[in-house]
Amino acid sequence: MSQTKILSNKKTISLDKYAGKWVAFVNNKVVASAETLKGLMEKVKKMGLEKKASAFLVPREDEGPYILIIL
């Protein structure tokens, strides 16, 4: 099982259910996910978060583990 997590000064968030997908986060919360970066950016733009969101490709189960630390 993948062990991809977001670590912030407040909590740890598992990204296992997003394995192989692009995710966007704002304020340490996943706000959207998609199979492609283009698809993700379209969703983020529709939400009006294109200037606030950060994007990350979550590794597939056979690629991890990765740890993303947001300060």
Secondary structure by P-SEA (a helix, b strand, c coil): ccbbbbbcccccccccccccbbbbbcccccccccccaaaaaaaaaaacccccbbbbbbbccccccbbbbcc
